[in-house]
Every structure is written in C-alpha cells, then in structure tokens.
Amino acid sequence: MNDSNVRPETMQRITGKEQAEQFIESQIEALRNQIGDGKVLLALSGGVDSSVTAALLIKAIGSRLVCVHVNHGLLRKGEPEQVIKVFRDQMKADLIYVDAVDRFLDKLAGVKDPEQKRHIIGKEFIDVFAEEAAKLKGIKFLAQGTIYPDILESKDGIKAHHNVGGLPPELNFELVEPVKLLYKDEVRVVGEALGLPHGMVYRQPFPGPGLGVRCTGAITRDRLEAVRESDAILREEFEKAGLAGKVWQYFTTVPDYRSTGIKDGKRTWEWPVIIRAVNTRDAVTATVPELPFSLLQHITARITSEVKGVNRVLWDITPKPTATIEWE
C-alpha cells in the first residue's frame, strides 16, 4: 500500500470542532502546495464525502475548482436542488449541472437484472463525466471523496466503484484526495466545521445506483416517481417523530408487481410500497428496530393518499442475514 494511503499511528481521531479546524487548516495548505495555480475537477454527487471534498477545495483554491453534478434521475427528492443551492448559490462554486435524466432512463428501459442496471448506470455516469471533462481546458487534477475505509477495504488501494474509474487515459488527471485518511464520522465533523448543512453532512447511506435499485426490476418513470415521493414522506415523518438520528437507514422500495385494492369505492390495480428501516454498525449485519404502530399507520395513510399508483404499504422486518439491506 502506498505510504501516503496509510493513516499515521500518531494521527488523533477528529471528534470536535477544534480538531476539525486544525485538519481544515493543514489540508488547505497541503492542497495549495499540491495544486499550485492549477484547476481541479470534481464529480459532486451531494453525498457527504464529495461535499466535504468540494468545501475544502473551495476554501483552498476558490473558483479554480470545477464541480460537475450529474442528475441521472435516480436521486432522492430535492437532492439536485440542494446541491445547486449549497454549492452554486451559497458557496459560489463553479458548478456545472448536467441534466442527464432522459439519457439514463432511456438506457435503463426494459432492463430487469440488478447487476446489468448497476453496470449501465456506472458506465453512463463515466461517459457523461468524461464528455463534460473533455469540454474543459486547463484541468490537471481530479478530486475524489475517497475516505479511509475505501482504502482499507480494497485489495488494490482504492475501491473501483467509489471513484470515477474508466475515464479516457488522454485526460491524464493527477488525483486530489483531501479526506482519504479520515473515517466517515470524522468526515462528518469536518463537514459541520466547514458550514455544510446538517442534512447534507448526516445524509443516510445511499447506493451508487441511487433509486434505481429501489425501483426493482425494469425501471419505469411512474414507478420511479412513486419511490421518490414515498421515500420523501417516510423521511419527513421519521424526522418529525425524532427517529432521524436513532435509525441508521430507512427508505422505501416499490417492487415491479401490483395488487388489487379499493379507492373511492372502485377497484384498483396498483403497486405496494415497502418500508425498510435498519440499524447496523458495519452494514455486514443489520437488525430491524421496533417502530410505533401509530407512526406506521400515519405513514401508510399519507403514502396511499398522496402517492400516485400506490394502494398498499408493507413493512419489511427481515434482519440481515437472511435479507440484504437493499432489495437489489
């Protein structure tokens, strides 16, 4: 393993604002030394790792950071808007917003196999990002939100799926990875010290393919919208109930089958929404927390009345193992 990818034994755990500010100060100096007067490109997803990386680089080099946010249509409700608001409007970042919704969803049309869906999403993201990178001049550096667990868990040093792998070799970027020696909890502390919104810093784990693996089977736009809207309701109600910081991950899935129901005295043939909520330390095993039945009833009433095409709500109470956390 490259020595620069090994966390020094003397490095203290970052647990508070003072330590975070010391880290930020040292990283700003290190980034300026590495980058000089160069320009840096970053794929900004809105996740905590890439967001903290972006915020550090903005402090270090300002407008010489170019962020590319690709909206593939598989993000949660309000996420593209939050990225634009925080980074372009508040932090004055040079942000390129790419609306690639039709491009991704057209490629995914009719594809049922989860692994094939993942492959298409990953390849298309690389293609879109490479196209945007090729339009820019004078970019010498590629920033990535690599964190220490990515290095520890990878045989080859860096997780292939975590970073923007597969870019054309002629782009020939030098990597910039300012948080690569930090653990996830430390990245969050640094993010708060940088002034990022709490909801962005403590964003729940979100799969790389996004809602694409929560709209099981072949993705359709109407069912994808049902996932997005039901997920937003679930997150809103968990927040109101004080569960946001107590349950590790919670989301909805809309499977590719229908059931009969009744609305306004008429028969319906619509989808179910499945609620998934788990607690875990390492994501290797997971337990299902007890949830107040009254809360589940309230969420069910909201989803079945507010989300188009849904007539049933189910609660998945299966631990891992035997179930995985995600359905695909």
C-alpha positions in Angstrom: 0.0 0.0 0.0 1.3 3.5 -0.9 2.6 5.2 2.3 0.5 8.2 1.5 -2.5 5.9 1.8 -1.6 4.8 5.4 -3.1 6.7 8.3 -0.2 7.6 10.7 -0.5 5.9 14.1 0.0 9.3 15.7 -3.0 10.9 13.9 -5.6 11.8 16.5 -9.3 11.0 15.9 -11.2 14.1 14.9 -14.1 14.3 17.3 -14.7 18.0 17.8 -14.7 21.4 16.2 -11.2 22.4 17.3 -9.6 19.3 15.8 -11.7 19.7 12.7 -10.5 23.3 12.2 -6.8 22.2 12.6 -7.4 19.5 10.0 -9.0 22.0 7.6 -6.1 24.5 8.1 -3.5 21.8 7.4 -5.4 20.5 4.4 -5.8 23.9 2.8 -2.0 24.3 3.0 -1.5 20.8 1.5 -4.0 21.4 -1.3 -2.4 24.7 -2.3 1.0 23.1 -2.3 -0.2 20.2 -4.5 -2.3 22.1 -6.9 -0.4 25.4 -7.2 -2.2 27.5 -9.8 -3.8 24.5 -11.4 -7.5 23.7 -11.9 -9.4 20.8 -10.3 -12.4 18.8 -11.5 -14.8 17.1 -9.1 -17.8 14.8 -9.6 -20.2 16.2 -6.9 -22.9 13.8 -6.0 -24.2 15.6 -2.9 -23.1 12.8 -0.6 -21.1 13.8 2.4 -17.7 12.6 1.1 -17.8 14.6 -2.2 -19.4 17.5 -0.5 -16.7 17.9 2.2 -14.1 17.4 -0.5 -15.7 20.2 -2.5 -16.0 22.6 0.5 -12.3 22.0 1.4 -11.2 22.8 -2.2 -13.4 25.9 -2.4 -11.6 27.2 0.7 -8.2 26.3 -0.7 -8.5 27.3 -4.4 -11.9 29.0 -4.8 -13.1 29.2 -8.4 -10.3 27.0 -9.7 -12.4 24.1 -8.6 -14.9 23.0 -11.2 -17.7 20.8 -9.9 -19.9 18.6 -12.1 -23.2 17.4 -10.8 -24.9 14.8 -12.9 -28.6 14.3 -12.4 -29.3 10.8 -13.6 -32.9 10.9 -12.5 -32.2 8.4 -9.7 -31.6 10.9 -6.8 -34.0 11.4 -3.9 -36.5 14.2 -3.9 -34.9 17.6 -3.6 -31.3 16.4 -3.8 -30.2 18.1 -7.1 -31.8 21.3 -5.9 -29.9 21.2 -2.6 -26.6 20.6 -4.3 -27.2 23.7 -6.5 -28.4 25.8 -3.6 -25.5 25.0 -1.3 -22.6 25.0 -3.7 -23.5 27.4 -6.5 -25.7 29.8 -4.6 -24.2 29.8 -1.1 -20.6 28.8 -1.7 -20.3 30.4 -5.1 -18.7 27.3 -6.6 -18.1 26.9 -10.4 -20.8 24.2 -10.7 -21.8 22.5 -14.0 -25.2 20.9 -13.7 -25.9 18.1 -16.2 -29.5 17.1 -16.7 -29.0 13.5 -18.0 -32.3 12.1 -16.8 -33.6 11.1 -20.2 -30.3 9.7 -21.2 -30.1 7.4 -18.2 -33.7 6.3 -18.1 -33.8 5.6 -21.8 -30.7 3.3 -21.4 -32.3 1.5 -18.5 -35.7 1.0 -20.1 -36.7 -2.7 -20.1 -33.6 -3.8 -18.1 -34.6 -6.1 -15.2 -31.4 -7.6 -14.0 -30.0 -5.6 -11.0 -26.3 -6.1 -11.9 -27.0 -5.0 -15.5 -28.8 -1.9 -14.2 -25.7 -1.1 -12.0 -23.4 -1.6 -14.9 -25.4 0.7 -17.2 -25.7 3.4 -14.5 -21.9 3.2 -13.7 -20.8 3.2 -17.4 -23.2 6.0 -18.4 -22.0 8.2 -15.5 -18.4 7.8 -16.5 -19.4 8.6 -20.2 -21.3 11.8 -19.1 -18.5 12.9 -16.8 -15.8 12.2 -19.4 -17.8 14.3 -22.0 -18.0 17.2 -19.6 -14.3 16.9 -18.7 -13.3 16.9 -22.4 -15.1 20.3 -22.8 -13.0 21.9 -20.2 -9.5 23.3 -20.7 -6.6 23.5 -18.4 -7.8 20.9 -15.9 -4.8 18.9 -14.5 -6.3 17.5 -11.3 -9.2 15.2 -10.5 -10.6 15.4 -6.9 -12.3 12.4 -5.3 -14.1 11.9 -2.0 -12.1 8.8 -1.1 -12.2 8.1 2.6 -10.0 5.7 4.7 -12.4 2.7 4.8 -12.4 2.8 1.0 -8.6 2.2 1.1 -8.8 -0.4 3.9 -11.5 -2.4 2.2 -9.8 -2.5 -1.2 -7.1 -5.0 -2.3 -5.8 -2.6 -4.9 -5.7 0.5 -2.7 -8.9 2.3 -3.9 -12.4 0.9 -4.4 -13.0 0.9 -8.2 -16.7 1.6 -7.7 -16.1 4.5 -5.3 -14.1 6.7 -7.7 -14.5 7.9 -11.2 -12.7 4.9 -12.8 -12.6 4.3 -16.5 -12.0 7.8 -17.7 -10.2 8.1 -21.0 -6.4 8.0 -20.5 -5.8 11.1 -22.5 -7.4 13.2 -19.7 -4.4 12.2 -17.6 -5.5 13.7 -14.3 -3.5 13.8 -11.1 -5.6 12.7 -8.1 -6.5 15.0 -5.2 -8.0 13.2 -2.2 -8.1 15.5 0.8 -10.2 13.3 3.1 -8.6 9.9 2.2 -7.2 9.4 5.7 -10.5 10.1 7.5 -13.2 7.8 8.8 -16.8 8.6 8.0 -17.5 10.0 11.4 -14.5 12.3 11.1 -15.7 13.5 7.6 -19.0 14.5 9.2 -17.3 16.5 11.9 -15.1 18.3 9.3 -18.2 18.9 7.2 -20.0 20.7 10.0 -16.9 22.8 10.8 -16.9 23.8 7.1 -20.5 25.0 7.5 -22.3 22.5 5.3 -26.0 21.9 6.1 -26.6 19.3 8.8 -28.9 17.3 6.5 -26.1 17.0 3.9 -23.4 16.1 6.4 -25.6 13.4 8.1 -27.1 12.2 4.8 -28.1 8.5 5.1 -26.0 5.9 3.2 -27.3 5.9 -0.4 -26.4 3.2 -3.0 -24.3 4.3 -6.0 -27.2 3.4 -8.5 -29.5 5.5 -6.4 -33.2 4.8 -6.5 -32.5 2.5 -9.5 -32.1 -0.4 -7.1 -35.2 0.6 -5.1 -37.4 0.5 -8.2 -37.0 -3.2 -8.6 -37.0 -4.9 -11.9 -37.3 -2.8 -15.1 -37.4 0.9 -14.1 -40.4 2.8 -15.3 -40.8 6.6 -14.8 -44.1 6.4 -13.0 -42.9 3.7 -10.5 -39.6 5.6 -10.0 -41.7 8.7 -9.1 -43.6 6.6 -6.6 -40.3 5.5 -4.9 -39.2 9.2 -4.8 -42.4 10.5 -3.3 -43.0 7.7 -0.8 -39.3 8.0 0.3 -39.8 11.7 0.9 -42.9 11.1 3.1 -41.1 8.4 5.1 -38.0 10.6 5.7 -40.3 13.6 6.7 -42.3 11.5 9.2 -39.2 9.9 10.7 -37.7 13.3 11.2 -40.9 14.6 12.9 -41.0 11.5 15.2 -37.4 12.1 16.3 -36.1 8.9 14.7 -33.8 10.6 12.2 -30.7 10.2 14.3 -31.8 7.0 16.0 -32.4 4.7 13.0 -29.3 4.1 10.8 -31.1 3.9 7.5 -34.6 4.0 6.3 -36.1 4.1 2.8 -38.9 2.8 0.6 -38.9 0.3 -2.3 -41.6 -0.1 -5.0 -41.4 -3.6 -6.5 -42.4 -4.5 -10.0 -45.8 -6.1 -9.3 -49.3 -4.9 -8.4 -52.1 -5.9 -6.2 -55.9 -5.2 -6.1 -57.2 -2.5 -3.8 -60.1 -0.2 -3.3 -60.2 3.6 -3.6 -63.3 5.7 -3.7 -65.4 2.6 -3.9 -63.7 1.4 -7.0 -61.3 -1.5 -7.7 -57.6 -0.5 -8.2 -54.7 -2.4 -9.6 -51.6 -0.6 -8.2 -48.2 -1.1 -6.6 -47.2 -1.7 -3.0 -44.7 0.5 -1.2 -42.3 -1.4 1.1 -40.8 0.4 4.1 -37.3 -0.7 5.1 -35.6 0.6 8.3 -32.5 -1.0 9.8 -29.8 -0.4 12.5 -26.3 -1.6 12.0 -22.7 -0.7 12.9 -20.9 -2.1 9.9 -23.6 -3.0 7.3 -22.4 -6.6 7.5 -25.3 -7.5 9.7 -28.4 -5.4 10.5 -31.4 -5.5 12.8 -34.8 -4.1 12.4 -35.8 -1.5 15.1 -39.3 -1.5 16.7 -41.4 1.3 15.2 -44.5 2.8 16.8 -47.6 1.2 15.2 -49.3 4.6 15.2 -46.5 6.1 13.2 -46.6 3.2 10.6 -50.4 3.8 10.3 -49.9 7.5 9.8 -47.2 6.9 7.1 -49.4 4.4 5.4 -52.3 6.8 5.3 -50.1 9.5 3.8 -48.5 7.3 1.2 -51.7 5.7 0.0 -53.4 9.0 -0.3 -50.6 11.1 -1.7 -48.5 8.8 -3.9 -50.0 8.1 -7.3 -50.3 4.5 -8.3 -50.0 3.0 -4.8 -52.7 1.2 -2.8 -50.8 -0.8 -0.2 -47.9 -0.3 2.2 -45.8 -3.2 3.6 -43.1 -3.2 6.4 -40.1 -5.4 5.8 -39.0 -6.7 9.2 -36.3 -9.1 8.0 -32.8 -8.8 9.5 -29.6 -9.2 7.7 -29.0 -12.0 7.3 -31.2 -13.5 5.8 -32.1 -10.4 3.8 -29.7 -7.7 2.5 -30.4 -4.1 3.4 -31.3 -3.1 -0.1 -33.7 -5.2 -2.2 -31.4 -5.3 -5.2 
